[in-house]
Amino acid sequence: MSATTITQRAQMFLAERRRLGFQARNTGYALLSFARFMDRQYPTGLLTIERMADWARRDKQQRRTPATWARRLKQLRPFARWLRQFEPRTEVPDESVFGPVPGRVAPHVYREKEIVDLLRAARGLKPSGSLRPSTYETLFGLIASAGLRVSEALALRDRDVDLAAGTLTVRQTKFAKSRQLPLHPSTVAALTRYRALRRRYAPSSAEMRFFVGTRGRRLAQPLGQRQVHRVFIELRSKLGWINRGAHDAPRIHDLRHAFAVRRVMLWHNQGIDIDQMMLSLSTYLGHAKISNTYWYLSGVPELMALAGNKFQRFAESPGAHDE
């Protein structure tokens, strides 16, 4: 391993994964962070469980929980298995190190007022009168109104946003699938305003990213996820929300969860058969398996309450116990 650094091996691994159709965005960030750590702390380069666990414990947010360490360690396993072909002494960690990775936990389901407050706070970002406030207000509003993943919204190119037809084309997403999404007229109006304002600051082309950087060298350049998360955390701190989810704090991704939950609750209130609509929702959200969509019914308190009430009415109805 002395002739090739862990960082170089990690880059080779990620390139191979991308050729096979995997996006590997989040895994890529974690793996390259680990590789740089290894090259800096352990120049011999041999991957051992002890060294991987050492990195896993050093998460930047310092949660200091076995669940966090288990998630970080899990991201290294595919790379460790791949690396064995070059270095047979490479160790592959299993769940015995920090325990199993916890399953999905309940998200913070945003209330309508919280979303309104978030967009208002984004509108107040400095410098006032620049493109920056409109960029973040429109970005967060689109995620909330269309249920997009953060990565999907940031990957949109100008040609993907068809305002005349009122649709978005989300290309090659998390599971290498593309989909076309109809948009609410109010969302189309917000995107139209943003595009018109953006054109005052940056030349427009079909291939440019729809959401762009707004200052200095980043002007008209693609927004990065870390940059967006920093702004969101700043706004979240100012708003002082009470966390109702099982994560450490409300997240941008919870806007997507809130979209799904509100849609199911609307169908319920309208008396629509939810089971018949779940496939449509799954397709809209870009889920690889419909079971990922049905998770909301069992994993989100608001929807669990609806299901419980529905079952109670059934159980109390005449003839419910007839055989």
C-alpha positions, 0 to 999 in steps of 0.5 A, spaced: 500 500 500 505 504 500 506 506 493 498 508 493 495 512 498 488 511 501 486 517 498 488 515 491 484 508 492 478 511 495 478 515 488 479 509 484 473 506 488 468 511 487 470 512 480 468 505 479 462 505 483 460 511 478 461 507 472 456 502 475 451 507 476 451 509 483 451 516 485 455 515 491 454 523 493 454 522 501 458 516 501 463 519 497 464 525 502 465 520 508 470 516 504 474 521 502 474 524 509 476 517 512 481 516 506 485 523 508 484 521 515 488 515 514 493 518 510 494 523 515 494 519 521 496 512 519 501 513 513 502 505 513 495 505 510 493 498 512 486 498 514 484 495 521 478 495 524 481 499 530 483 505 525 476 505 522 473 505 529 477 511 531 475 515 525 468 513 526 468 516 533 471 523 530 464 526 527 464 533 526 458 534 530 461 530 536 454 527 537 458 521 541 453 516 540 454 509 538 448 510 533 452 515 529 459 511 529 455 505 527 452 509 521 459 512 519 463 505 520 457 502 515 459 507 510 466 504 510 464 497 509 464 497 501 470 500 500 474 495 505 471 489 501 473 492 495 480 494 497 481 487 499 483 485 492 489 489 493 491 488 500 488 482 503 490 484 510 485 489 510 479 488 515 472 489 514 468 491 520 461 488 522 456 490 527 459 487 533 464 494 533 458 499 535 452 495 534 447 495 528 445 501 525 438 504 527 432 503 523 429 510 520 426 514 525 421 519 526 422 526 522 420 533 524 414 534 520 414 541 519 407 545 520 405 550 515 407 556 519 414 553 520 415 553 513 412 560 512 417 562 517 423 559 514 421 562 507 420 569 511 427 568 514 430 566 508 428 572 504 431 576 510 438 574 508 443 579 507 445 582 503 438 585 502 437 586 495 442 581 492 440 574 489 442 570 495 435 571 499 431 569 493 435 563 492 434 560 498 427 562 499 426 559 492 430 553 494 427 551 500 420 553 498 421 548 492 423 542 496 417 543 501 412 544 495 415 538 491 418 533 496 425 533 493 431 531 496 436 536 497 441 533 492 435 533 487 434 540 487 441 542 487 442 538 481 437 541 477 439 545 470 435 550 467 433 546 462 430 541 467 425 547 469 419 547 464 415 553 467 411 553 461 408 546 462 409 547 469 413 541 470 420 539 473 425 533 470 429 530 475 434 526 472 438 520 474 437 521 482 439 517 488 437 510 484 439 512 477 432 514 475 429 520 472 422 522 473 418 528 471 414 532 476 408 536 475 408 543 480 403 547 483 401 554 480 404 557 486 410 554 485 411 555 478 410 563 479 415 562 485 420 559 480 419 564 474 420 570 479 427 567 481 429 565 474 427 572 472 431 575 478 437 570 477 438 572 469 440 580 472 446 577 475 448 571 471 448 569 464 443 564 462 444 557 459 440 551 458 446 547 462 447 551 467 444 549 474 438 552 476 440 554 483 447 558 483 451 561 488 450 569 489 457 572 491 464 573 489 467 567 485 461 563 487 456 567 483 453 563 477 456 557 480 453 551 482 451 551 490 454 546 494 450 542 499 455 544 505 453 551 503 446 550 503 446 546 510 450 552 513 445 557 511 439 552 513 442 551 520 443 559 521 436 560 519 434 554 524 437 557 530 434 564 529 427 561 528 428 557 535 424 551 533 422 545 538 424 539 535 418 534 534 423 529 531 427 523 533 433 526 530 438 531 533 434 537 530 430 539 524 433 538 518 432 540 510 430 533 508 424 533 513 421 538 508 421 532 504 418 528 509 413 533 511 410 534 503 409 526 504 405 526 510 401 532 508 399 529 502 397 523 505 393 527 510 390 531 505 387 524 501 385 521 508 381 528 509 378 527 502 376 520 503 380 518 498 383 510 498 390 511 501 392 504 499 390 506 491 394 512 491 401 510 495 404 508 488 403 515 485 406 518 491 412 513 491 413 514 484 413 522 485 418 521 491 422 517 487 422 511 491 425 505 489 421 501 493 413 502 495 415 499 502 419 506 503 413 510 502 409 505 506 414 507 512 410 513 513 404 510 515 408 506 521 414 511 522 410 518 523 406 519 529 401 524 525 399 518 520 400 512 525 394 516 529 390 516 523 391 509 522 389 508 529 383 512 529 381 508 522 382 501 525 378 503 531 372 505 527 372 499 523 373 495 530 367 499 533 362 498 526 357 493 526 359 486 523 366 487 524 367 481 529 362 477 524 366 470 522 
